[in-house]
Amino acid sequence: MTGPAGIRPFDDDVSIDELRQDVEHLHGVPARFVEAVEVDERFKGEVVWQGAVKVFALTDHPSGATRAYA
């Protein structure tokens, strides 16, 4: 399944390498996996989302961005 511009939705069923390729395609610059951070998002004390956010270092992004999160 793909989303806008042919990009696959980011989820835990996608490998780190596939995510890296998608981040590179989306941003047009090289990306390197840095870490996965476990997130427990809550609203009024209830868990609304739980998962791992993958962090990628970006190289030479035109905007100066140095990180992307998936």
C-alpha positions in Angstrom: 0.0 0.0 0.0 1.3 3.5 -0.8 0.4 7.0 0.3 0.7 10.4 -1.4 3.5 10.6 -4.1 3.9 6.8 -4.0 5.4 6.7 -0.5 4.6 3.8 1.7 3.0 4.7 5.1 5.6 4.5 7.9 4.8 1.7 10.3 6.6 -1.1 12.2 6.0 -3.6 9.4 8.5 -1.7 7.2 12.2 -2.4 7.5 14.7 0.3 8.6 16.2 0.1 5.1 12.9 0.6 3.4 12.2 3.6 5.7 15.6 5.1 4.9 14.9 4.8 1.2 11.5 6.4 1.6 13.0 9.3 3.6 15.7 9.8 1.0 13.1 9.8 -1.8 10.8 12.2 0.1 13.6 14.7 1.0 16.0 14.2 -1.9 19.1 13.8 0.2 21.0 10.9 1.8 19.7 9.7 5.1 21.3 7.5 7.8 19.4 5.6 10.6 20.3 7.0 14.0 17.9 5.3 16.5 14.4 4.1 17.3 12.6 5.9 20.2 9.7 4.2 21.9 6.8 6.6 22.2 3.7 6.3 24.4 1.3 9.1 23.4 -1.5 9.8 25.8 -4.6 12.0 25.9 -6.4 12.6 29.2 -4.4 9.7 30.7 -5.4 7.2 27.9 -2.9 5.7 25.5 -3.8 7.0 22.0 -0.7 5.7 20.2 2.2 3.5 21.1 5.1 2.6 18.9 8.7 3.4 17.8 9.6 6.6 16.0 12.7 6.1 13.8 15.2 8.9 13.6 17.3 9.5 10.5 20.2 12.0 10.0 19.9 14.0 6.8 22.9 15.1 4.8 22.9 18.5 2.9 19.1 19.2 3.1 18.4 22.5 1.3 16.5 23.8 4.3 19.3 23.0 6.7 17.2 20.2 8.4 19.5 17.6 10.0 16.9 15.0 11.2 13.8 13.3 9.8 11.4 11.2 11.9 9.4 8.3 10.7 
